[in-house]
Amino acid sequence: MSDSFFGDIGEGIADVTSAIGETISNVGTGISNFLTGGVGTDPSRLISAFRAQGIPPGAEQRYSDGSSNISAQFSEAIKDKDWRVKLSHGMIYDEPVFEPMVGTGGMVWPYLPTITMSSTANYDSSSPAHSNYPILSYKNSQVDDIQIQGAFTVQSQDEARYWLAMMHFLRTVTKSYFGQGANLGNPPPICTLNGYGDFVYKDVSVVVKSFNIGLGQDCDYISVQLNPSQSSKAGQNISYVPTMSTVSVTVAPVYSRGKMKNFDLSKFAAGTLVTAPDKKGFI
């Protein structure tokens, strides 16, 4: 046989020997950590000690000068980076029933919802006799209804109270000022829609035209007390909310005549009527 054959065998034996040596070293280190590294003598933590080889203390690698090479800092407030879909109105800060929503500043879909939006340019059509094409006369433009549909999950008492506040919020903003109380004769409140950053939905004035909440029969329900601190007797104000539900809301953008008189297509194309500076909220 050639010398290269024996050379290959020798290299293979060397690789195997090196791998065995490394394994024995890891086992020895693992046993050492198990006995002296703070894991005590609990046999159930032996495998964890083996797996921990090579992981820096605190799972954070550091440079020779002691500084960490993993860091994350945000110079702006968290609220400025929140791009979740949110529907809000000032009344949520005034009534105790809406207290769970104060922290989010409105009704926030906890998961990315499905949103359907469209715009329409309307034209009247006239068809002169003996012509090949109709004549279109521009009539108006409109932003159609926006459909928002997303899931809500409930796995704690706080989330259950948030679900109740969300449902009561939608019930409230679809009713007018009728009967008794202040502001009699006014229509339902105008809400504000935000989501997906400044150039998508930024302070868009909308009215809630309809909502739908599915209470399924194939999920668990959690009992919750909306305001336990305000209940004089145990068991008062008990409600049951689903652990999984789908909430669908239909909103329509609404603008005052004053806003519409200040509309400028050039500024809209430049984005200044969409983003934060002008606070117009045109879409």
Residue, then its C-alpha position, 0 to 999 in steps of 0.5 A: m500500500s502507498d504511503s499516502f494511504f497510511g498517512d490518511i489513516g494516521e490523520g483520521i486517528a489523530d482527528v478521532t483522538s482529538a475529538i475524544g480528548e475534547t469530549i473528555s475535557n468538556v465532561g470533566t469541566g461539566i463535572s467540575n461545574f456541577l460540583t463546584g460551580g454553584v449548581g450544588t449536587d442536584p443531579s437534574r442540573l448536570i446536563s444543564a451544566f454541560r450545556a452551559q460550557g462556553i456561555p459567558p456569565g450572564a449570557e453576555q460576551r464582554y471585551s477585554d476591558g470589561s465592556s459589553n458588546i451587546s447594548a440597545q438604547f432608545s433616545e426617544a420615548i417608547k410612545d413615539k415608537d409604538w406603531r400598533v393599530k390604535l383607536s382612541h378618544g379622550m373619554i377613556y381618561d375620564e371614566p373608571v371603566f376605561e382605566p385599563m386602556v389608559g396605559t395604551g392611550g386607547m384601544v390597541w389590537p394586541y396582534l397585527p390586525t388585517i386592514t382593508m383600505s381603498s380610495t375612490a374617484n367618482y366620474d359621471s359618464s355621458s355617451p354622445a351618439h355615434s362616438n366610440y368612447p364615453i366622456l367622463s366628468y369628474k364628480n368627487s373623490q372619497v376614502d372608503d370605509i376602513q376594515i380592521q380585524g384582529a385577534f384578542t387573547v386573554q390569559s390574565q385578569d388584567e387582560a380580561r379587564y382590558w377586553l371588557a374596557m375595549m368592548h365597552f369603548l366600542r359600544t360607547v363610540t357607536k352611540s349618540y348623545f340622546g335622552q339626558g345628560a350633556n351635549l344632547g343632540n350631538p352625534p357619536p364621538i369622533c375617534t382618532l386612528n393611529g397605526y404603522g407609523d407616521f405615513v400610514y395612519k397618523d392622527v386620522s379622524v374617524v367615526v366608528k360605523s360598526f363593530n363585531i366581536g365573536l364570542g366563540q363556543d370552542c374556547d375557555y372563558i375567564s371570570v373577571q371583576l372589572n373594579p374589584s376595589q370599588s365593589s362592596k361585596a365579593g362577587q359583584n360585577i363578575s363578567y366572563v370573557p373569552t380567552m380567544s376572540t376576533v374583533s372587527v371594526t369598520v371606521a370611516p375617515v371624517y373631516s370638517r369643512g374647515k379642514m377640507k377648505n385647507f386641503d392642498l394637493s401639492k402639500f398632500a403629495a409632499g406628505t405634509l398633510v399626512t405626517a405629524p407636522d401639520k396634524k391634518g391626518f389626510i389619507 
